[in-house]
């Protein structure tokens, strides 16, 4: 029986993108025949403060099998967590592989390791990050390039960025494709019927939605540019009695600064803060459009959620969205602008049933393509483990 150390210490109670990824790939791994048939022993390293939370969310995955074990790691502070993780991994080894769902500074581990790289936003937009973080980020990737057995990546976009910024490719490093997908917590909810969604377009109200961290990196300035234009525009083909822009996500001092001089007459802004799944899903189903005008993304889980609930995305023209949505889906950039072009898109959706159907058909194809992403990630990881030790 081979042994795997699955490091899930990036899992946090606030349930960010890394947590979603960690939970879903682990679930698919535990449901695999290799684990169910006890052909693979799995130690799950998890923060002591979220062990019960993760166990509860994975309770349908037979986590009580004799070949699955949870090992708590201290979370009192970052440095103690790294030290405790390193010591425990060395204590419980030998492992055939240590798999980490994000990059961590385990420089003294000395074990066969694969860490997953999600995105290189900091390389694209270094000015949006603290200066020290770029040095730390570079160190982690260069260490992995030199010492880790392989590097995991979640998308073709990440793969291209690794080569662009660090000259990492399949010719000079073993690489493992472990993609994102549609989370199981989303797939548990029934998708709204098309007929139900169509009723939204008979209303004289327009509901727009933004989900995620509200800052410049996520394109909040572009959304506000659209709002200012749409608020004053008198030439849009479709007029509404009420326009509401909903925000779900964390506000920061940056958010407050960007809103300081904003004065809208015809668009109401509603900040919901954090919502549970039920509340967020209700907003997805209610909203006609959801904005994703980010400057860069690793994947874009809120985009996938919006697609599942048939909320039409308004997206920026960035590589990862091209990878997910395909080349034919409408996208917006500095050339098209974020004002009149988006207004025209909204008008076309409302006024042309055939155009709306074409967009809906594209969304269905994307959902079908992405729905088994995590299963593919687990399958690829298991295949990698199976090859270890074979000539």
N, C-alpha and C positions, 0 to 999 in steps of 0.2 A: 504494500500500500504506500502510495506517495503522500507527502505531507506538504500542506500549503499554509503559510502564515498570511492571513488576509488582514491588512492593517487598515482599520476603519476609524482611526483616531481623529480624522477630519470631520467626523459626524458631530453636529452640534444641535442643541435643542431648537434654535431658531430656523433650522431646516433650510439652508442655503443650497445653491446649485451643486456644490460638492457633496453635500449630504444626500441630496436626491440621487445623484449618480451612484454614490457608495451603497445606498440602501437597495437600489434596483439591480445593480450588477451582482451584489451579494445574494439577493433573493434568487435570481436566475441560476447562480452557481449552486446554491443549496438545493434547488429543485431539479438539478441535472441528474442524469442516471448515475454518473460517476460517484456523486455524493450519496444519493439515495441507496445505491447498491454497496455503499461502504468501500468503494475502490479508491477513495481519496479522503485523507484526514485533514480537517480544516480547523485551524486555530484562528479565532476572530479577536483581534486586539482592538478594544473599544474603550473610550473614555468612561471612567467609573460613573460620571454624572449622567450618562445617557445609555448605560447598558440596559436598564429595564425598558426604556423607551424603544430602543432598536429591537429588543427581544419581542416586545409586544407587537410591533409593526411587522415582524417577520414570523409571527406565530403560526402562519399557515404553511411554513416551509420546512416542517419537521426538524426544527433546530435542536430538539432534545435527543437526537440520535447520538450514539456513543462516539461517532467519528467527528462530531462537531462540538467545539469547546469555546466558550467565551472567556477571554482573559482581560480583566479590567486594568486600565492604565491611569495613573494619576493625572488630574487636570487642574491642579492648583495653580500652575502657571506654565507658560510655554517651555521654558528651559527644563523644568522638572519633568514635564511630559516627555520631551525628547530623550532625556537621560533614562527615565523609567522604561520607556519603550525599547530603547537600545539594550538595556540590561535584561529585560524580560525576553526579548527575542533571542539573545545569546544564551540565556538560561534554558529556554525550551527547545532550542535547536537540537538535532539537525532538522532543517527544512529543505525540501527540494527547491522551493521558491518562496521568496517574500514579495508579496504583491501589495503596493501602496496606491490608493486611489488619488493621491496628489503628491506633489514634491515636498519632501521633508529633509532636513539636514542631518541624516543618519550617517555621518561621514566615518564613524568608527565601527560600523556594523560588521563588515567583513563577510556578508552572506550574499548568495545569489539573489539579486533584487531587480524588480521591475517597478518603476514609478510611472504614473500617468500624467501626461502634460495636457492641460485643457485648452489653454489659449496663450497667445503672446501679445496681449493688448498693451502691456507695458513697453514692448519694443516699438509698437506702432505709435503710441502716444505717451512718451516718457514724461512730458510736462504735466500730465494729469496725476502723477504718482509722486510720493516723497522721493527725494534724490537717493537716499540710502537704499531704497528697495530695489532699484535697478541693479546695484552691485550684488545684493543678496540673491536676486533672481538669476543673474549671470553665473554666480558661483554654483548654485544648485544644479543648473543645467549642464555646466561644464564638468562638474563632478560626476553627474550621471553619465555623460558621454564617455568619460574615461573609465569609471569604475563599475557602473551598474551592468548587469547582464544584458538588459534591453531597456528601451524606453517605450512606454505605451502612449498612444495618441488617440484622440476621440474623433478626429475628422480629417478629411483631405486638406482642409484649410490649415489646420495645425501642422500637418505633415509638410506642407509647402513653406510655412513660416519657419519651421525648424531648419530647413535647408537654407532659407534666405538669411536668417540671422545668425545661425550657429554652424552652418555647413554640416548638418546632421542629415544623413539619408541612408537608404537601404544598402548602399555600397560600403559605408564605413561604420555602420552600427546596426545591430539587430533591433527591429522595430515591431511593435505589436499593436494591431488595430483593435481597439476596445471602445466602440462607439456609444454615444448616448442613444436615447429613444424615447418612446412615450412611457412615462412612469406608470407603474401598476396602480397607484392611487388615483390616477386620472382615468385609466381604462375601467376602473370599477364603476364609474358613473356612466349611466346610459346617455348616449349622444342624443341631443334634441332632434326631432324629426325635421326634415326639410320644410314640410308644410307649416310647422310651428314657427320656424325661423322666418319664413316668407311673410308672416303677418306683421313683422316689425317694420317692413317697408311700406305698409299702408298707413303708418302713423305719421303725425305731423311733428314728431319729436325726434331729435338726433342724439344718440348717446355714444360718446367716444370714451375710450379706456386706455390708461397707461398702467402697466404693471412692472414693478421692480424698483431698484434704487433710482431715486430721482436726482440725477446730476447731469453734467455736460457730457460725460463719457457715454451715457445712455441716450444722448440726443435730446435732452430736455430743452435745450436752447432752440433746437429745430422745431420742436412741438410748439413752443411759445411763439416762434416766428409764424408758424401756420395760424395759431390762434389769433394773433394780432391782425393778420391779413383777413382771415375769415370773419372776424368780428366786425370789420369795417367794409367788407366786400358787399357791393350792392348788385353785382352782376352774376351771382351764382344762379344757375338754372332752377335749382330746387331750394325753396325757402321753408323754414321750420318755425313753428310757434315757440319751440323751446330747444336749446342746445346745451347739453351738459357734458363736461369733460371730467371723468372720474379718475382719481389717482389712488392706486393701491401700492404702498411701498414706503420705505423709510425716507423721511425728509432730513436734510442736513443743513448746516449753515450755508452751504453752497446753494441749496434750494431756496432758502430765504432771500439770499442776495439776488438771485435771478428773478424772483417774484416781486421784488421791492417796487419797481416802477411799472408794474403791469396793471393796466386799468382796462377791463373788458366791459362792454355794455350789453352784449347779446349772448355771451357764453358764460355759463355758470361753472365754476371750478368747485369740485367736491373732493376733499382729501379724506380717504377712509382709513389711512394708516394700515395696520396689519389686519387681515381678514382670515378667518378660518376657511377651509375648503368649501364649505357650503355657501358662505357669503361670496367668495371669489367666483365660484362656478355660476352663481346667480347673475353676477355682473357680466361674465362672459356671454351668457345666453341673452341678456338684456341688451348689451351693447351692439351697435351695428359694426363698429370698427375698433381695432386695437392698434395703437401706435408702437412700432419698433424701429426707431430711427437712430439706433446706436451707431457709434463710430467703429466699434469692433465687438465681437462676441465670441465666446468659446463654442456655444451651441445655441442657446436661446430657449430655455424650457418654457417661459411664459408664452412664447410664440407657438410651441407645440400644444400647450393647453388651449390657447385660443382656437387653433385649428380643430381640436377635438370637439369643442363646443360651437363650432361653425360661426365663430366671430371673425370677420374678414380682417386680415392684417394689412396695415399700411407700413411698408418696410423700407429700410435704407438699402442702398446698393453696395453691400459688403460681401466678401467672399463666402462666409459661412451661410448667409441667407440665400445666396445663389446655389450653394451646395444642397441646402435643404429644400428650397422652393422651386428650383429649376430656373432656367434662363428665360422662360416665357412669362413668368409671373411679373406683374408690374412692380418696379422698384424706383426709389427716388434718391437723387444725389445732388451735389452742388451744381451740376449742369442743368438738370431738370428743375431744380429749385424745390422748396418745400411749401410752396404757397399755392399758386394757381394750378399747378400740375396735380396736386393732391385734391384740390377742389373739383377739378374735372373728373378725377377718379371716383370721388364720392357721388357726383352727379350721375355718372355713367352707371354706377351700381344701382342707384335708386330709380333711374328713369328707363333703363333698358333691361327687360327681363332676360333676354338672350345673353347679354353680357354678364349679368349676375349669375346665370346658370353656368356659363363658361368658367367663371372664377370658382364657383362651387365645385365644379367637376375637377378642376386642378387641385383644389384643397383635398378632395377625396383621394386622389392619387398620392398626394404627399403623406396623408395619414396612413395609407396602406404601406407605403415605403418605410415609414419611420416606426411603425408600431412594434416591430420585433428587434429593435436596435440593441436593447440590453441582453436579449437572448443570444444575439450574434456575438456580443462582447464576451459573455460567459463561455460560449462555445470556442471562441478563439483563444481565450485564456486556458481552457482545459486542454486544447490541442497543443499549446505551447508547453504546458506542464508535462504532457504525455511524451513529448520529444526529448525532454531532459534526460540525459544519460544514454540516449540512443545515438548510434553512429550513423 
